[in-house]
Amino acid sequence: MKDKISLIYCTCDRYESLWADFFKLWKKYWPTFDLQVIFNTESKVFNRDGLDIVHPVFTSSDITWSERLWQSLNMVKTPYVILCLDDFYLKSMVDVKTIEMCVEQLDKSDHIKSFTFGAQPGNNRPCEFSDLFEERSRFAPYRVNAQISLWRVSYLKKIIKRYENPWEFELNGSFRSTLYGGKLYSLKKNVPLVFDYDWGFLIVRGKINREVAEYFENNEGLTFDDSFLTIDMNQYRALGNNKKGRIWRMLKYLFNMIVSLFRK
């Protein structure tokens, strides 16, 4: 499979303390993993025995998240890539056979652009080749997202606008994908997971989420760097429930989505 897929690990120098434990769990729960890893961070270097890790060399430390992703994709030598963020700590064995099935489908049809390995909202359609996945509707929210996904490299590069941050990549990229077309799939609800993790809620707004961290402390014997403050998740959830704030954000997002079609 290493001739078909690479892994891009998206992180930043600030989160260096996450790296060793991430790959400790990654190898524990995917013991046969032998894909090349493009280690997407600003300037620091990480290596681990048994992993083929390469590091992009960026011309500046303050380039955007999407610019770094773009330059990382330029290093990929395979037609497909798994995109993964730094706090996606695994909790059980990876379903490698399903990943292989996804690769087979990508090889069969150029119309297939990605597989997201988690359930996604929207009026999705049945998948014609698997009972595990469903096809994302054209106007589904977060049609493009930064959860663990398998991407056709050429399509992911097409979706990217190199000035965007991760949230703009998801929101504006989803909007652009409605125009670009292609078939995007996500895992159905209540089916066995391909990657078992906490959907990026280990680190929230740069702070550790104790609700998630305690699982890894108790079950994996991990410890977390004391440079991470603890986020108040009740306060965080309350921000999301602010109706006036949501309306303002949606208007702002809509404006930025339209602008993204014309901005290079």
Residue pairs with C-beta under 8 A, 6 or more apart in sequence:
1 34
1 35
1 99
1 100
1 103
2 34
2 35
2 36
2 78
3 78
4 78
4 79
4 80
4 103
4 107
5 35
5 78
5 80
5 81
5 82
5 99
5 103
5 150
6 35
6 36
6 37
6 38
6 76
6 77
6 78
6 80
6 81
6 82
7 35
7 36
7 37
7 38
7 81
7 82
7 84
8 37
8 38
8 40
8 69
8 72
8 73
8 76
8 81
8 82
8 83
8 84
9 22
9 37
9 38
9 39
9 40
9 84
9 86
10 40
10 65
10 68
10 69
10 72
10 83
10 84
10 85
10 86
10 146
11 18
11 19
11 39
11 40
11 41
11 85
11 86
12 41
12 42
12 86
13 41
13 42
13 43
13 44
13 61
14 206
15 86
15 87
15 203
16 41
16 44
16 46
17 224
17 225
17 227
17 228
18 86
18 87
18 203
19 46
19 86
20 46
20 48
21 89
21 216
21 220
21 222
22 86
22 87
22 88
22 89
23 48
23 51
25 89
25 90
25 91
25 220
26 33
26 90
27 33
27 48
27 50
27 51
28 90
29 90
29 91
29 92
29 93
29 94
29 196
30 90
30 93
30 94
30 96
32 96
33 51
33 94
34 52
35 52
35 82
36 52
36 53
36 54
36 77
36 78
37 51
37 52
37 53
37 54
38 54
38 55
38 56
38 72
38 75
38 76
39 45
39 46
39 53
39 54
39 55
39 56
40 56
40 68
40 69
40 72
41 55
42 58
42 61
42 68
43 58
43 61
45 55
46 53
47 53
54 75
56 68
56 71
56 72
56 74
56 75
58 68
58 71
64 162
64 163
64 164
64 165
65 164
65 165
65 166
65 169
66 160
66 161
66 162
66 163
66 164
66 165
66 166
66 168
66 169
67 162
67 163
69 83
69 160
69 169
70 157
70 160
70 162
73 81
73 153
73 156
73 157
73 160
76 153
78 153
79 106
79 152
79 153
79 154
80 103
80 106
80 150
80 151
80 152
80 153
81 150
81 151
81 153
81 156
82 148
82 149
82 150
82 151
83 146
83 148
83 149
83 151
83 156
84 148
85 146
85 200
86 203
87 200
87 202
87 203
88 148
88 195
88 197
88 198
88 199
88 200
88 202
89 197
89 198
89 202
89 216
90 195
90 196
90 197
91 196
91 197
91 198
91 215
91 219
92 193
92 196
93 196
94 194
94 195
95 192
95 193
95 194
95 195
98 132
98 194
99 150
99 194
101 130
102 115
102 150
103 150
105 112
105 129
105 130
106 112
106 150
106 152
109 183
111 182
111 183
112 152
112 182
112 183
112 185
113 151
113 152
113 155
113 182
113 183
113 184
114 149
114 150
114 151
114 152
114 155
114 156
114 184
114 185
115 133
115 149
115 150
115 184
115 185
115 186
115 187
116 136
116 145
116 147
116 148
116 149
116 184
116 185
116 186
116 187
117 147
117 148
117 149
117 150
117 186
117 187
117 193
117 194
117 195
118 147
118 148
118 186
118 187
118 193
118 195
118 199
119 186
119 187
119 188
119 189
120 136
120 140
120 141
120 142
120 143
120 145
120 186
120 187
121 140
121 141
121 142
122 136
122 137
122 139
122 140
122 141
122 143
123 137
123 140
124 134
124 135
124 136
124 137
124 140
124 186
125 134
125 135
125 137
126 134
126 135
127 133
127 134
127 135
127 185
128 135
131 188
131 191
132 187
132 188
132 191
132 192
132 194
133 185
133 186
133 187
133 188
134 185
134 186
134 188
135 183
135 184
135 185
136 143
136 183
136 184
136 185
136 186
137 143
138 178
138 181
139 178
140 174
141 174
142 170
142 171
142 174
143 174
143 177
143 178
143 184
144 159
144 169
144 170
144 173
144 174
144 176
144 177
144 184
145 170
145 174
146 166
146 169
146 170
146 200
147 199
147 200
148 194
148 195
148 197
155 180
155 182
158 180
159 169
159 173
159 176
159 177
159 180
160 169
160 173
161 168
161 169
161 172
161 173
161 176
161 260
161 263
161 264
163 263
164 172
164 173
164 260
168 256
168 260
171 253
171 256
171 257
172 256
172 257
172 260
175 257
175 260
175 261
176 257
176 260
176 261
177 184
179 261
187 193
187 194
198 212
198 215
201 209
201 211
201 212
202 208
202 209
202 212
202 213
202 216
203 209
203 228
204 231
204 233
204 236
205 231
205 236
206 228
206 229
207 228
207 229
207 230
207 231
208 224
208 228
208 229
208 230
208 231
209 230
209 231
209 233
210 230
211 233
213 224
216 222
217 223
217 224
239 245
240 246
